[in-house]
Amino acid sequence: MKIKTRQRYEARAKIAKALAHPSRLMILDALQQQELCVCELTELVGSDQSTVSKHLAVLKNTGLVEDRKEGSMSVYHNTCQCLDGFFGCMESVLKANFKTQAKLVASL
């Protein structure tokens, strides 16, 4: 069994923290489909450009997204190809919790 160092867990926590915001999850989900500019992400998220840019900076800082210049515009894309599995896992947990909660309510 390979023992992981504290630094490895700290690096994982940094990524988990970057994922721990609904807007950032929405951005990552959208970027799985196609590259998008800040203006398109702003419309999608429903926040101002400054806020979306800050979210993108967090995601970029953890290596989850990259950008490239297209004229004066920055276009963003995911760097991580395993997010479908991550989102699928999260959905499984949500469904399991929903079933458990539904059983509890039904027993009242």
Secondary structure, DSSP 8 states (H G I E B T S, - for coil): -----HHHHHHHHHHHHHH-SHHHHHHHHHHHH--EEHHHHHHHHTS-HHHHHHHHHHHHHTTSEEEEEETTEEEEEE--S-HHHHHHHHHHHHHHHHHHHHHHHHT-
